[in-house]
Amino acid sequence: MIPSSFDAADFRHVCAKYATGITITTVCGDDGSPHGMTVNSFSSVSLAPPLILVCIDLRAALMPLFRTGKHFGVNVLSEAQKDLSNRFAQKGEDRFEGVAWVTGASGVPLIRGALASFECAVTKIIEAGDHIVAIGEVLHIERAEGRPLIYFDSKYRTLG
């Protein structure tokens, strides 16, 4: 193995130079309760079939739900939803309290006012380092007009 010339903090700072959108990725509990977390590691994978991926820390409290669930949702936040991003990034089980959401066709919670939403069937879970890569086949999409919430250099940004 080649020794690296950087540490985890250096790596995090360099990765912060890549602007990303912000999502809230959602799943249902066994009892049908809504769960979600802020995720910025999201990407399209394929057009045919339509596939997307999200990366989730193995230490995340919601990890068991992603491992065992059959569906997940991805809600792309608008620039007006910074408070939701912060709320769903915090620890706690009451993240949905007072949040406007609906149940999607696949049963996953979808955040009202999101710029876009994807409902996915889990096709593959891959362990990669300290995260999983959850790949989902997109079953349903919604979109709205607006501007995205952007994260760059460890700060929220808006399009110029």
OpenMM code with the backbone's topology and positions (N, CA, C; nanometers):
from openmm import Vec3, app, unit

residues = "MET ILE PRO SER SER PHE ASP ALA ALA ASP PHE ARG HIS VAL CYS ALA LYS TYR ALA THR GLY ILE THR ILE THR THR VAL CYS GLY ASP ASP GLY SER PRO HIS GLY MET THR VAL ASN SER PHE SER SER VAL SER LEU ALA PRO PRO LEU ILE LEU VAL CYS ILE ASP LEU ARG ALA ALA LEU MET PRO LEU PHE ARG THR GLY LYS HIS PHE GLY VAL ASN VAL LEU SER GLU ALA GLN LYS ASP LEU SER ASN ARG PHE ALA GLN LYS GLY GLU ASP ARG PHE GLU GLY VAL ALA TRP VAL THR GLY ALA SER GLY VAL PRO LEU ILE ARG GLY ALA LEU ALA SER PHE GLU CYS ALA VAL THR LYS ILE ILE GLU ALA GLY ASP HIS ILE VAL ALA ILE GLY GLU VAL LEU HIS ILE GLU ARG ALA GLU GLY ARG PRO LEU ILE TYR PHE ASP SER LYS TYR ARG THR LEU GLY".split()
positions = [
    Vec3(0.0841, -0.1180, 0.0000),
    Vec3(0.0000, 0.0000, 0.0000),
    Vec3(0.0889, 0.1247, 0.0000),
    Vec3(0.0505, 0.2222, -0.0766),
    Vec3(0.1258, 0.3472, -0.0845),
    Vec3(0.0823, 0.4362, 0.0321),
    Vec3(0.1769, 0.4846, 0.1124),
    Vec3(0.1382, 0.5722, 0.2241),
    Vec3(0.0818, 0.7034, 0.1709),
    Vec3(-0.0249, 0.7514, 0.2341),
    Vec3(-0.0861, 0.8758, 0.1875),
    Vec3(-0.0142, 0.9955, 0.2482),
    Vec3(-0.0194, 1.1041, 0.1758),
    Vec3(0.0452, 1.2274, 0.2199),
    Vec3(-0.0547, 1.3235, 0.2826),
    Vec3(-0.1722, 1.2717, 0.3206),
    Vec3(-0.2762, 1.3563, 0.3780),
    Vec3(-0.3532, 1.2775, 0.4830),
    Vec3(-0.4255, 1.3497, 0.5681),
    Vec3(-0.5085, 1.2831, 0.6687),
    Vec3(-0.6559, 1.3047, 0.6361),
    Vec3(-0.7428, 1.2521, 0.7203),
    Vec3(-0.8872, 1.2601, 0.6965),
    Vec3(-0.9355, 1.4045, 0.6903),
    Vec3(-0.8804, 1.4920, 0.7755),
    Vec3(-0.9212, 1.6328, 0.7739),
    Vec3(-0.8830, 1.6990, 0.6418),
    Vec3(-0.7635, 1.6698, 0.5926),
    Vec3(-0.7211, 1.7236, 0.4626),
    Vec3(-0.8155, 1.6759, 0.3520),
    Vec3(-0.8458, 1.5471, 0.3550),
    Vec3(-0.9339, 1.4893, 0.2535),
    Vec3(-1.0711, 1.5572, 0.2566),
    Vec3(-1.1258, 1.5773, 0.3765),
    Vec3(-1.2564, 1.6431, 0.3911),
    Vec3(-1.2521, 1.7851, 0.3338),
    Vec3(-1.1445, 1.8595, 0.3612),
    Vec3(-1.1327, 1.9974, 0.3115),
    Vec3(-1.1223, 2.0020, 0.1593),
    Vec3(-1.0520, 1.9073, 0.1025),
    Vec3(-1.0417, 1.9042, -0.0428),
    Vec3(-1.1767, 1.8667, -0.1045),
    Vec3(-1.2460, 1.7690, -0.0467),
    Vec3(-1.3783, 1.7305, -0.0977),
    Vec3(-1.4772, 1.8464, -0.0891),
    Vec3(-1.4607, 1.9343, 0.0095),
    Vec3(-1.5499, 2.0491, 0.0263),
    Vec3(-1.5385, 2.1481, -0.0884),
    Vec3(-1.4388, 2.1339, -0.1732),
    Vec3(-1.4220, 2.2221, -0.2890),
    Vec3(-1.5111, 2.1804, -0.4053),
    Vec3(-1.5843, 2.0723, -0.3872),
    Vec3(-1.6804, 2.0280, -0.4886),
    Vec3(-1.8197, 2.0701, -0.4441),
    Vec3(-1.8840, 2.1548, -0.5214),
    Vec3(-2.0193, 2.2007, -0.4866),
    Vec3(-2.1189, 2.0875, -0.5064),
    Vec3(-2.2083, 2.0710, -0.4092),
    Vec3(-2.3111, 1.9680, -0.4197),
    Vec3(-2.4474, 2.0277, -0.3861),
    Vec3(-2.5493, 1.9612, -0.4321),
    Vec3(-2.6835, 1.9909, -0.3866),
    Vec3(-2.7054, 1.9200, -0.2541),
    Vec3(-2.8155, 1.9497, -0.1914),
    Vec3(-2.8484, 1.8891, -0.0626),
    Vec3(-2.9793, 1.8118, -0.0779),
    Vec3(-2.9806, 1.6903, -0.0250),
    Vec3(-3.1017, 1.6095, -0.0275),
    Vec3(-3.1385, 1.5659, 0.1137),
    Vec3(-3.2627, 1.5312, 0.1283),
    Vec3(-3.3070, 1.4550, 0.2448),
    Vec3(-3.3482, 1.3191, 0.1904),
    Vec3(-3.2763, 1.2168, 0.2338),
    Vec3(-3.3038, 1.0806, 0.1913),
    Vec3(-3.3930, 1.0162, 0.2966),
    Vec3(-3.5000, 0.9511, 0.2518),
    Vec3(-3.6034, 0.9033, 0.3430),
    Vec3(-3.6308, 0.7545, 0.3271),
    Vec3(-3.6771, 0.6962, 0.4366),
    Vec3(-3.7188, 0.5559, 0.4418),
    Vec3(-3.8339, 0.5462, 0.5416),
    Vec3(-3.9003, 0.4323, 0.5401),
    Vec3(-4.0052, 0.4046, 0.6388),
    Vec3(-3.9561, 0.3015, 0.7384),
    Vec3(-3.9977, 0.3188, 0.8622),
    Vec3(-3.9716, 0.2180, 0.9634),
    Vec3(-4.0627, 0.0989, 0.9426),
    Vec3(-4.0363, -0.0084, 1.0138),
    Vec3(-4.1204, -0.1281, 1.0044),
    Vec3(-4.2649, -0.0989, 1.0399),
    Vec3(-4.2850, 0.0019, 1.1259),
    Vec3(-4.4194, 0.0403, 1.1671),
    Vec3(-4.4810, 0.1463, 1.0771),
    Vec3(-4.4130, 0.1813, 0.9668),
    Vec3(-4.4627, 0.2820, 0.8739),
    Vec3(-4.4239, 0.4244, 0.9089),
    Vec3(-4.3495, 0.4421, 1.0170),
    Vec3(-4.3096, 0.5769, 1.0583),
    Vec3(-4.2047, 0.6340, 0.9623),
    Vec3(-4.2100, 0.7675, 0.9389),
    Vec3(-4.1147, 0.8298, 0.8467),
    Vec3(-3.9798, 0.8552, 0.9133),
    Vec3(-3.8738, 0.8335, 0.8376),
    Vec3(-3.7378, 0.8605, 0.8836),
    Vec3(-3.6607, 0.9234, 0.7688),
    Vec3(-3.5677, 1.0113, 0.8030),
    Vec3(-3.4884, 1.0733, 0.6981),
    Vec3(-3.3636, 1.1372, 0.7537),
    Vec3(-3.2716, 1.1670, 0.6633),
    Vec3(-3.1459, 1.2304, 0.7004),
    Vec3(-3.0947, 1.3146, 0.5841),
    Vec3(-3.0194, 1.4181, 0.6175),
    Vec3(-2.9575, 1.5018, 0.5158),
    Vec3(-2.8416, 1.4250, 0.4521),
    Vec3(-2.8396, 1.4249, 0.3191),
    Vec3(-2.7365, 1.3544, 0.2431),
    Vec3(-2.6953, 1.4426, 0.1257),
    Vec3(-2.5650, 1.4622, 0.1090),
    Vec3(-2.5214, 1.5348, -0.0101),
    Vec3(-2.4446, 1.4457, -0.1071),
    Vec3(-2.4235, 1.3204, -0.0714),
    Vec3(-2.3607, 1.2251, -0.1635),
    Vec3(-2.4703, 1.1544, -0.2411),
    Vec3(-2.5102, 1.2170, -0.3501),
    Vec3(-2.6206, 1.1712, -0.4343),
    Vec3(-2.5786, 1.1897, -0.5797),
    Vec3(-2.6140, 1.0928, -0.6642),
    Vec3(-2.5795, 1.1049, -0.8052),
    Vec3(-2.6704, 1.0173, -0.8897),
    Vec3(-2.6907, 1.0601, -1.0136),
    Vec3(-2.7540, 0.9709, -1.1098),
    Vec3(-2.6493, 0.8689, -1.1527),
    Vec3(-2.6948, 0.7496, -1.1883),
    Vec3(-2.6042, 0.6419, -1.2275),
    Vec3(-2.6300, 0.6005, -1.3718),
    Vec3(-2.7579, 0.5843, -1.4068),
    Vec3(-2.7930, 0.5285, -1.5374),
    Vec3(-2.9283, 0.5835, -1.5822),
    Vec3(-2.9431, 0.6002, -1.7138),
    Vec3(-3.0727, 0.6407, -1.7690),
    Vec3(-3.1596, 0.5205, -1.8020),
    Vec3(-3.0965, 0.4091, -1.8434),
    Vec3(-3.1726, 0.2910, -1.8817),
    Vec3(-3.1071, 0.1670, -1.8209),
    Vec3(-3.1590, 0.1156, -1.7117),
    Vec3(-3.2749, 0.1665, -1.6380),
    Vec3(-3.2369, 0.2919, -1.5585),
    Vec3(-3.3373, 0.3693, -1.5169),
    Vec3(-3.3065, 0.4888, -1.4382),
    Vec3(-3.2601, 0.4508, -1.2976),
    Vec3(-3.1322, 0.4781, -1.2682),
    Vec3(-3.0730, 0.4439, -1.1391),
    Vec3(-3.0094, 0.5677, -1.0777),
    Vec3(-3.0192, 0.5771, -0.9448),
    Vec3(-2.9481, 0.6799, -0.8691),
    Vec3(-2.8760, 0.6117, -0.7542),
    Vec3(-2.7864, 0.6881, -0.6885),
    Vec3(-2.7208, 0.6352, -0.5702),
    Vec3(-2.7128, 0.7421, -0.4628),
    Vec3(-2.7083, 0.6954, -0.3390),
    Vec3(-2.6793, 0.7795, -0.2231),
    Vec3(-2.5761, 0.7043, -0.1396),
    Vec3(-2.4913, 0.7811, -0.0715),
    Vec3(-2.3917, 0.7220, 0.0173),
    Vec3(-2.4280, 0.7574, 0.1607),
    Vec3(-2.4252, 0.6572, 0.2485),
    Vec3(-2.4693, 0.6748, 0.3866),
    Vec3(-2.3652, 0.6167, 0.4813),
    Vec3(-2.3304, 0.6934, 0.5823),
    Vec3(-2.2326, 0.6543, 0.6826),
    Vec3(-2.2807, 0.5294, 0.7564),
    Vec3(-2.1913, 0.4339, 0.7740),
    Vec3(-2.2263, 0.3105, 0.8448),
    Vec3(-2.2707, 0.3362, 0.9887),
    Vec3(-2.2286, 0.4491, 1.0469),
    Vec3(-2.2655, 0.4813, 1.1851),
    Vec3(-2.3998, 0.5524, 1.1956),
    Vec3(-2.4631, 0.5843, 1.0831),
    Vec3(-2.5909, 0.6558, 1.0851),
    Vec3(-2.6964, 0.5731, 1.1578),
    Vec3(-2.7745, 0.6396, 1.2407),
    Vec3(-2.8789, 0.5705, 1.3172),
    Vec3(-2.9803, 0.5024, 1.2253),
    Vec3(-2.9998, 0.5559, 1.1057),
    Vec3(-3.0981, 0.4997, 1.0134),
    Vec3(-3.0428, 0.3863, 0.9267),
    Vec3(-2.9151, 0.3537, 0.9448),
    Vec3(-2.8519, 0.2516, 0.8616),
    Vec3(-2.9317, 0.1205, 0.8560),
    Vec3(-2.9806, 0.0674, 0.9682),
    Vec3(-3.0561, -0.0592, 0.9595),
    Vec3(-3.1786, -0.0492, 0.8684),
    Vec3(-3.2434, 0.0664, 0.8647),
    Vec3(-3.3610, 0.0828, 0.7787),
    Vec3(-3.3231, 0.0822, 0.6308),
    Vec3(-3.2071, 0.1378, 0.5994),
    Vec3(-3.1614, 0.1353, 0.4604),
    Vec3(-3.1179, -0.0052, 0.4204),
    Vec3(-3.0591, -0.0778, 0.5125),
    Vec3(-3.0135, -0.2141, 0.4816),
    Vec3(-3.1295, -0.3104, 0.4588),
    Vec3(-3.2384, -0.2918, 0.5323),
    Vec3(-3.3490, -0.3878, 0.5247),
    Vec3(-3.4673, -0.3392, 0.4413),
    Vec3(-3.4735, -0.2089, 0.4152),
    Vec3(-3.5868, -0.1550, 0.3409),
    Vec3(-3.5840, -0.1913, 0.1934),
    Vec3(-3.6991, -0.1896, 0.1328),
    Vec3(-3.7111, -0.2198, -0.0096),
    Vec3(-3.7167, -0.0927, -0.0942),
    Vec3(-3.7459, 0.0212, -0.0306),
    Vec3(-3.7591, 0.1478, -0.1018),
    Vec3(-3.6933, 0.2608, -0.0240),
    Vec3(-3.6527, 0.3644, -0.0950),
    Vec3(-3.6076, 0.4875, -0.0318),
    Vec3(-3.6446, 0.6049, -0.1207),
    Vec3(-3.6485, 0.7222, -0.0611),
    Vec3(-3.6787, 0.8437, -0.1349),
    Vec3(-3.5630, 0.9410, -0.1251),
    Vec3(-3.5495, 1.0242, -0.2253),
    Vec3(-3.4502, 1.1311, -0.2252),
    Vec3(-3.5233, 1.2601, -0.2597),
    Vec3(-3.5128, 1.3586, -0.1708),
    Vec3(-3.5778, 1.4875, -0.1862),
    Vec3(-3.4702, 1.5935, -0.2056),
    Vec3(-3.4645, 1.6549, -0.3232),
    Vec3(-3.3651, 1.7578, -0.3537),
    Vec3(-3.4186, 1.8901, -0.2994),
    Vec3(-3.3437, 1.9507, -0.2081),
    Vec3(-3.3922, 2.0700, -0.1398),
    Vec3(-3.3751, 2.1966, -0.2223),
    Vec3(-3.4715, 2.2869, -0.2051),
    Vec3(-3.4641, 2.4195, -0.2668),
    Vec3(-3.3881, 2.5122, -0.1736),
    Vec3(-3.3458, 2.6266, -0.2262),
    Vec3(-3.2688, 2.7203, -0.1446),
    Vec3(-3.3485, 2.7719, -0.0250),
    Vec3(-3.4801, 2.7584, -0.0280),
    Vec3(-3.5636, 2.8015, 0.0842),
    Vec3(-3.5718, 2.6965, 0.1948),
    Vec3(-3.5075, 2.5814, 0.1772),
    Vec3(-3.5210, 2.4711, 0.2726),
    Vec3(-3.3941, 2.4443, 0.3536),
    Vec3(-3.3133, 2.5455, 0.3747),
    Vec3(-3.1905, 2.5299, 0.4529),
    Vec3(-3.2213, 2.4815, 0.5941),
    Vec3(-3.3295, 2.5324, 0.6545),
    Vec3(-3.3659, 2.4884, 0.7895),
    Vec3(-3.3945, 2.3385, 0.7944),
    Vec3(-3.4583, 2.2856, 0.6893),
    Vec3(-3.4838, 2.1412, 0.6851),
    Vec3(-3.3534, 2.0630, 0.6741),
    Vec3(-3.2603, 2.1131, 0.5952),
    Vec3(-3.1300, 2.0475, 0.5837),
    Vec3(-3.0640, 2.0379, 0.7204),
    Vec3(-3.0642, 2.1482, 0.7940),
    Vec3(-3.0043, 2.1491, 0.9279),
    Vec3(-3.0788, 2.0554, 1.0225),
    Vec3(-3.2106, 2.0586, 1.0166),
    Vec3(-3.2912, 1.9748, 1.1061),
    Vec3(-3.2640, 1.8265, 1.0843),
    Vec3(-3.2592, 1.7838, 0.9576),
    Vec3(-3.2415, 1.6422, 0.9271),
    Vec3(-3.0959, 1.5982, 0.9388),
    Vec3(-3.0045, 1.6936, 0.9586),
    Vec3(-2.8638, 1.6606, 0.9820),
    Vec3(-2.8366, 1.6360, 1.1302),
    Vec3(-2.9294, 1.6769, 1.2162),
    Vec3(-2.9129, 1.6602, 1.3607),
    Vec3(-2.9567, 1.5204, 1.4030),
    Vec3(-2.9032, 1.4762, 1.5150),
    Vec3(-2.9470, 1.3487, 1.5718),
    Vec3(-3.0843, 1.3678, 1.6341),
    Vec3(-3.1612, 1.2621, 1.6344),
    Vec3(-3.2930, 1.2674, 1.6953),
    Vec3(-3.3946, 1.1949, 1.6110),
    Vec3(-3.4969, 1.1506, 1.6743),
    Vec3(-3.5985, 1.0719, 1.6061),
    Vec3(-3.7222, 1.1521, 1.5664),
    Vec3(-3.7321, 1.2783, 1.6065),
    Vec3(-3.8520, 1.3563, 1.5776),
    Vec3(-3.8308, 1.4537, 1.4619),
    Vec3(-3.7483, 1.4179, 1.3676),
    Vec3(-3.7147, 1.5073, 1.2565),
    Vec3(-3.8371, 1.5478, 1.1741),
    Vec3(-3.9362, 1.4614, 1.1617),
    Vec3(-4.0534, 1.4904, 1.0800),
    Vec3(-4.1610, 1.5704, 1.1536),
    Vec3(-4.1454, 1.5879, 1.2850),
    Vec3(-4.2470, 1.6604, 1.3608),
    Vec3(-4.2612, 1.8032, 1.3074),
    Vec3(-4.3813, 1.8376, 1.2627),
    Vec3(-4.4089, 1.9711, 1.2100),
    Vec3(-4.3635, 1.9930, 1.0667),
    Vec3(-4.3097, 1.8907, 1.0007),
    Vec3(-4.2637, 1.9027, 0.8629),
    Vec3(-4.3751, 1.8585, 0.7686),
    Vec3(-4.3979, 1.9368, 0.6631),
    Vec3(-4.4994, 1.9022, 0.5634),
    Vec3(-4.4432, 1.7936, 0.4717),
    Vec3(-4.5095, 1.6787, 0.4706),
    Vec3(-4.4665, 1.5681, 0.3863),
    Vec3(-4.5861, 1.4843, 0.3455),
    Vec3(-4.5666, 1.4036, 0.2441),
    Vec3(-4.6700, 1.3115, 0.1962),
    Vec3(-4.6078, 1.1741, 0.1796),
    Vec3(-4.6926, 1.0737, 0.1741),
    Vec3(-4.6472, 0.9380, 0.1469),
    Vec3(-4.6489, 0.9169, -0.0035),
    Vec3(-4.5349, 0.8782, -0.0598),
    Vec3(-4.5249, 0.8525, -0.2025),
    Vec3(-4.5906, 0.7212, -0.2403),
    Vec3(-4.5978, 0.6960, -0.3686),
    Vec3(-4.6608, 0.5740, -0.4202),
    Vec3(-4.5942, 0.4472, -0.3665),
    Vec3(-4.4632, 0.4537, -0.3400),
    Vec3(-4.3910, 0.3370, -0.2882),
    Vec3(-4.3957, 0.3293, -0.1362),
    Vec3(-4.4586, 0.4290, -0.0721),
    Vec3(-4.4687, 0.4300, 0.0733),
    Vec3(-4.3650, 0.5161, 0.1427),
    Vec3(-4.2660, 0.5677, 0.0699),
    Vec3(-4.1614, 0.6489, 0.1329),
    Vec3(-4.2117, 0.7914, 0.1566),
    Vec3(-4.1599, 0.8565, 0.2617),
    Vec3(-4.1971, 0.9950, 0.2874),
    Vec3(-4.1311, 1.0883, 0.1860),
    Vec3(-4.2095, 1.1833, 0.1349),
    Vec3(-4.1600, 1.2846, 0.0420),
    Vec3(-4.1845, 1.4221, 0.1024),
    Vec3(-4.0832, 1.5060, 0.1012),
    Vec3(-4.0895, 1.6386, 0.1621),
    Vec3(-4.1618, 1.7347, 0.0688),
    Vec3(-4.2661, 1.7991, 0.1188),
    Vec3(-4.3366, 1.9007, 0.0391),
    Vec3(-4.2442, 2.0196, 0.0149),
    Vec3(-4.2538, 2.0771, -0.1051),
    Vec3(-4.1737, 2.1938, -0.1380),
    Vec3(-4.0350, 2.1614, -0.1896),
    Vec3(-4.0001, 2.0324, -0.1958),
    Vec3(-3.8692, 1.9956, -0.2498),
    Vec3(-3.8636, 2.0312, -0.3974),
    Vec3(-3.7454, 2.0606, -0.4440),
    Vec3(-3.7241, 2.0958, -0.5842),
    Vec3(-3.7478, 1.9755, -0.6751),
    Vec3(-3.7133, 1.8578, -0.6256),
    Vec3(-3.7349, 1.7330, -0.6988),
    Vec3(-3.7426, 1.6195, -0.5986),
    Vec3(-3.8087, 1.5123, -0.6374),
    Vec3(-3.8109, 1.3932, -0.5527),
    Vec3(-3.8031, 1.2691, -0.6408),
    Vec3(-3.7394, 1.1679, -0.5849),
    Vec3(-3.7215, 1.0387, -0.6499),
    Vec3(-3.7711, 0.9320, -0.5531),
    Vec3(-3.8524, 0.8403, -0.6013),
    Vec3(-3.8892, 0.7224, -0.5238),
    Vec3(-3.8194, 0.6041, -0.5894),
    Vec3(-3.7493, 0.5265, -0.5084),
    Vec3(-3.6638, 0.4210, -0.5630),
    Vec3(-3.6872, 0.2870, -0.4965),
    Vec3(-3.6697, 0.1822, -0.5755),
    Vec3(-3.6615, 0.0461, -0.5234),
    Vec3(-3.5135, 0.0149, -0.5068),
    Vec3(-3.4756, -0.0355, -0.3908),
    Vec3(-3.3360, -0.0694, -0.3656),
    Vec3(-3.2958, -0.1827, -0.4597),
    Vec3(-3.1865, -0.1608, -0.5342),
    Vec3(-3.1365, -0.2664, -0.6225),
    Vec3(-3.0066, -0.3264, -0.5713),
    Vec3(-2.9281, -0.2454, -0.4992),
    Vec3(-2.8007, -0.2961, -0.4500),
    Vec3(-2.7515, -0.2088, -0.3359),
    Vec3(-2.6927, -0.2739, -0.2362),
    Vec3(-2.6239, -0.2061, -0.1264),
    Vec3(-2.4792, -0.2555, -0.1296),
    Vec3(-2.3868, -0.1613, -0.1402),
    Vec3(-2.2448, -0.1953, -0.1485),
    Vec3(-2.1724, -0.1266, -0.0330),
    Vec3(-2.0960, -0.2023, 0.0443),
    Vec3(-2.0118, -0.1405, 0.1475),
    Vec3(-1.8868, -0.0867, 0.0813),
    Vec3(-1.8550, 0.0386, 0.1131),
    Vec3(-1.7367, 0.1038, 0.0568),
    Vec3(-1.6737, 0.1892, 0.1663),
    Vec3(-1.5669, 0.1406, 0.2264),
    Vec3(-1.5030, 0.2137, 0.3351),
    Vec3(-1.5974, 0.2251, 0.4534),
    Vec3(-1.6177, 0.3480, 0.5004),
    Vec3(-1.7036, 0.3698, 0.6168),
    Vec3(-1.8469, 0.4074, 0.5782),
    Vec3(-1.8847, 0.3804, 0.4545),
    Vec3(-2.0189, 0.4116, 0.4049),
    Vec3(-2.0769, 0.2916, 0.3307),
    Vec3(-2.2064, 0.3008, 0.3035),
    Vec3(-2.2674, 0.2134, 0.2043),
    Vec3(-2.3031, 0.3005, 0.0855),
    Vec3(-2.3060, 0.2380, -0.0295),
    Vec3(-2.3592, 0.2998, -0.1497),
    Vec3(-2.4913, 0.2283, -0.1752),
    Vec3(-2.6010, 0.3025, -0.1647),
    Vec3(-2.7329, 0.2454, -0.1905),
    Vec3(-2.7736, 0.2854, -0.3319),
    Vec3(-2.7907, 0.1854, -0.4169),
    Vec3(-2.8322, 0.2108, -0.5543),
    Vec3(-2.9798, 0.1766, -0.5645),
    Vec3(-3.0552, 0.2669, -0.6246),
    Vec3(-3.1982, 0.2454, -0.6375),
    Vec3(-3.2479, 0.2675, -0.7791),
    Vec3(-3.3419, 0.1837, -0.8210),
    Vec3(-3.4086, 0.2052, -0.9492),
    Vec3(-3.5217, 0.3035, -0.9265),
    Vec3(-3.5219, 0.4085, -1.0048),
    Vec3(-3.6207, 0.5148, -0.9882),
    Vec3(-3.7556, 0.4667, -1.0405),
    Vec3(-3.8562, 0.4721, -0.9515),
    Vec3(-3.9915, 0.4286, -0.9850),
    Vec3(-4.0833, 0.5455, -1.0166),
    Vec3(-4.0573, 0.6589, -0.9512),
    Vec3(-4.1448, 0.7758, -0.9667),
    Vec3(-4.0621, 0.9016, -0.9422),
    Vec3(-4.0916, 1.0068, -1.0168),
    Vec3(-4.0233, 1.1345, -0.9987),
    Vec3(-4.1236, 1.2483, -0.9945),
    Vec3(-4.0855, 1.3541, -0.9274),
    Vec3(-4.1610, 1.4793, -0.9240),
    Vec3(-4.0602, 1.5918, -0.9347),
    Vec3(-4.1017, 1.7047, -0.9909),
    Vec3(-4.0133, 1.8208, -0.9957),
    Vec3(-4.0942, 1.9481, -0.9827),
    Vec3(-4.0267, 2.0520, -0.9371),
    Vec3(-4.0886, 2.1834, -0.9212),
    Vec3(-3.9907, 2.2874, -0.9731),
    Vec3(-4.0404, 2.4054, -0.9937),
    Vec3(-3.9540, 2.5157, -1.0343),
    Vec3(-3.8876, 2.5729, -0.9093),
    Vec3(-3.7714, 2.6294, -0.9255),
    Vec3(-3.7026, 2.6898, -0.8130),
    Vec3(-3.5530, 2.6787, -0.8283),
    Vec3(-3.4847, 2.7149, -0.7230),
    Vec3(-3.3393, 2.7135, -0.7219),
    Vec3(-3.2910, 2.6189, -0.6128),
    Vec3(-3.1814, 2.5453, -0.6376),
    Vec3(-3.1349, 2.4441, -0.5425),
    Vec3(-3.0595, 2.5039, -0.4241),
    Vec3(-3.0616, 2.4313, -0.3154),
    Vec3(-2.9749, 2.4604, -0.2017),
    Vec3(-2.8391, 2.3985, -0.2340),
    Vec3(-2.7352, 2.4788, -0.2277),
    Vec3(-2.6001, 2.4364, -0.2654),
    Vec3(-2.5118, 2.4353, -0.1413),
    Vec3(-2.4206, 2.3386, -0.1356),
    Vec3(-2.3224, 2.3316, -0.0278),
    Vec3(-2.1842, 2.3326, -0.0903),
    Vec3(-2.1028, 2.4308, -0.0533),
    Vec3(-1.9690, 2.4446, -0.1076),
    Vec3(-1.8765, 2.5028, -0.0017),
    Vec3(-1.7587, 2.4448, 0.0117),
    Vec3(-1.6575, 2.4927, 0.1061),
    Vec3(-1.7137, 2.5002, 0.2481),
    Vec3(-1.7918, 2.3956, 0.2831),
    Vec3(-1.8511, 2.3788, 0.4160),
    Vec3(-1.9503, 2.4883, 0.4543),
    Vec3(-2.0145, 2.5491, 0.3546),
    Vec3(-2.1171, 2.6512, 0.3786),
    Vec3(-2.2289, 2.6372, 0.2773),
    Vec3(-2.3495, 2.6763, 0.3192),
    Vec3(-2.4608, 2.6829, 0.2253),
    Vec3(-2.4376, 2.7992, 0.1299),
    Vec3(-2.4771, 2.7787, 0.0043),
    Vec3(-2.4634, 2.8827, -0.0970),
    Vec3(-2.5915, 2.8859, -0.1791),
    Vec3(-2.6063, 2.9922, -0.2558),
    Vec3(-2.7144, 3.0010, -0.3526),
    Vec3(-2.6528, 3.0321, -0.4869),
    Vec3(-2.7266, 3.0000, -0.5917),
    Vec3(-2.6776, 3.0307, -0.7258),
    Vec3(-2.6733, 3.1815, -0.7437),
    Vec3(-2.5702, 3.2294, -0.8109),
    Vec3(-2.5431, 3.3715, -0.8293),
    Vec3(-2.6490, 3.4464, -0.8968),
] * unit.nanometer
topology = app.Topology()
chain = topology.addChain("A")
for resn in residues:
    res = topology.addResidue(resn, chain)
    for name in ("N", "CA", "C"):
        topology.addAtom(name, app.Element.getBySymbol(name[0]), res)
